[in-house]
Amino acid sequence: MTPDKLMVQKVLAQIPPKNEKLRTMVELLQGRIEEDPNDFWAWDNLANLYFSEGFVTQSIDIYKEALKINPDLPVTHLRIGIAYYRLARLDEAITELNTAVSLNPSLAMAHYYLGFTYYHKGNSDQSLYHFRRVQECSPETRIVYYHMAEDYLQRRRFPDAIALLEELLKFSPASATAWYKLGLAYMGLYKNIEAVNAFRQALKHNPQDERSTSMLELLTNVPEI
C-alpha cells in the first residue's frame, strides 16, 4: 500500500507555507513510495517527518509499513514505542519497546523509555530494572541516576538514593532538584545537619526553590520552650 492521499494532503495543509523544505520532503517521499512501495528508507523517513511535526498517530501506521519490509530493525520498534508512549498508550508502548530490546538488548534508549513506561504503570520493579540496564548499556547517561533515586525515595531506601544522588551531583553540581532530593533522603535517615546543607545547596543554585525553602524552615525554625 501507499500512504493514504487524504492523510498526506492533511499533513501538507498544516505545514506552514514558509516551510517549503518540509513540504518538498513529504512530497518527495510520497513519490518514492508510489514508485517503489518496498522502499524502506522512504517509509521510515516519512514516518520520522510525521512524528516530528506532531502527527504521532499517523506516524505509527507508516512505521508499521516500514516494518513489513524490515521487521527486525530494533530502532523502528523503538520509535513506535516512543510514539505510543507519547499517546499514553502504555501497554502498546511496552510491547514495542520490549521487542526492540529483544532484538538489541543493548539499546539504551529502549530501556530508558521502558523505565518511564513501567513507572507510569506503577510497576516500580520493572522500572528500576530498565533504568539499571540504561546504566549498564550507556554509563554516560547519568540522568537515570535521578530517576532511580526517585524510585528509592518512594521505597524509603534512603542510603541507595543518597549514593545515586551524590554520584549525579559529581557531574551536575548545580542541579537544585538533585540537592533537594538529597535533602529529603537525609531527612529520611534523620540526618538533619546533612539535610540542611543539601537544602541550602539547592537554594544556592535556585533561590526560588520554594520546596527547599519550606524544608529548611522546618528543620531550622525550632520553637522556643
N, C-alpha and C positions, 0 to 999 in steps of 0.2 A: 504494500500500500504506500501511498504518498501522503504527506500531511494534508489534513482537511483544508480545502481552499478558503472556506469561510473563517476558519481559525487563523490562517495566515493573514487574511485580509484584516481581521480584528486586531492582530498584533501590529500590522503595518499602520493601521489607522491610529494607534496610540503612540507610535513613535513620533516624537516632535519633528516637525518639518525641517528644522535646522540639523537634525542628526541624520544627515544623508548617508554617512558611512554605515551606520547600523542598518538603515533601510536597505542599502545596497547589499550588505552581507546576508540579510534574511532572504532577499530575492535570489541572490546567487546560490545559496544553499538549497533553497526550494527548487531551483532549476536543476541543480546537480542531482537531487534525489529523483526528480522526474525523469532525468536521463538514465540514471542508474540507481534503482531502489535498493541495491546492495552496497551502496557507498557508506560504509560505517562512519567514516570521518565526517561526512556531511550531516548524517543524523545526529551524531554526538555533538558537533559544534552548533547545530541548530538548537538542540536541547539546552546547551550551555547559554546561548543567547537568550532563549525564552526565560530561563531561570534567572539570569542576571537582570532582566527587565521586569521581573515580578510576575511572570506568567508561570507560576510554580506548578500548578496542576497540569497545564498543557505540557510542560517540560517532562513530567513523569511519563506521559504517553509516548513522547518522542524518544526518551532514553530507552524505553522498553522496546521500541522498534530497533534501536541500535543493538540491544541485547539479543534480538533474534538473529542478528548477523554474527555477533561475537559474544556468546552467552557467558563466557568465563573471564570477563575482564573485571577485576575487583573494583577498579576506580569507578566504573559505571554504576555498579551496585551501591557503592559509597554515595555517589551523587543522588541516586534515587532515594537512598535512606535519609540523606540530609533534607531533600525536598519533602519527604513525608514528615520529618521532624519539624520543619518549618510550618507545615499544615496541622501540627499537633495530632497527626495520625500515628501514634506511638507504636502500636503493635506492628503496623506495616513497616515502620522505620526499623524496628528491631529485626524483623525478618530480613530486610535488605542488607542491613549493616552486618548481621551475623553471616550472611552469605559472603559479603566482602572479606571478612576476616577468615572465613573458612578457605577462601581462595588465596588469601595472602595474610597469614597470621601476624605479620609484622607491620600491617597497615595502621600506623598510629592514629591517623585521623578517624578511622572507623571505630577504633576502641574509644577515642575521645567522645564521639557522638553517642556511642553505646553507653558510656558512663553517664552522660546527661540524660539520655532517654530512660535508662533504668532508674535514675534519680527521680525523675518526674513521675515514674510509675510507682514510686515508693519502695523499690527493691534496692535497699542500701548495699546488700552483699554483692550483687552483680555490678552495681555502680562502682563500688570500691575496687572490685576485681579489674574492671576495664580501665579505670584510671591508673591502677598499678601497671597494667600492660602498656599504657602510654609511657610511663616511666621507663619501662624496660626497652621498649622499641625506639623511643626518642628521648633520651635523658636530658636533652637541652630544652625540652618543652616543660618548663617549670611551673606553668600556670596550673597544672594538675595538682601541684602541692597544695594550693589553696583549696581546691575542691575536695581533696582527700581530707584536709584538715577540718573543713566544714562538716564532713561526714563524721569524723572522730569527735568533734564537739557535740554533735547531736547524740552520739552514743556515750558521752561523758568519758571518753578515752582521752583524758586531758594530756597525759605525757606524750602520747602519739601525735596529738595535734600540735603541741609545742615543738616537738622535734621537726615536724614538717614546716611550720611557720618560721622557725628560726633559720632553717635551710633556705626557704624562699627569700627571707629578708637579707640574706647574704648577697643576693643578686638583685633584689628590688628594695633597697633600704628606705626608699621614700614612699612605700606603699602604706598609706594611712589605714586602709582596710585590714591589711595583714597585721599591723600593730594592734589595731582594735581587737581582732580575733585572738591575738596572742594574749592580750589583757584578759579576755574572757576565760581563756584556758587557765591562766594563772589564778584567776578568781576561783575557778572550779577546784583548784588544789589548795585554796585558802592561802595562797602566797600573795598577800595583798601588796607588799612592797614592790614585787616584780610586776604585779598588775598595774600599779600606779605608774611605774616607769614606762610600761608599754602604752598606756593611755596618753601619757604626756608626749611620747614619741609620735603617736597618731596625731595629736593636736599640733605638734611642731610642723608636721608635713601637711596638715589640713586643719587650720584654725577654726573652720566652720563645721567640723565634725561634731554634731550635737550628741551623737551616741557616746563618744569618748568623754565629752564634757560631763554628761549625766553620770557616767560610771565613775569618773574622777571625783565628782562631788559626793557621790555615795560613799566612796572609800576614804575621803579626807575630811569630810564635814562630820566630825564627832561631836554630838550634843554635850553640852556641859552638864555635869552632875550636880 
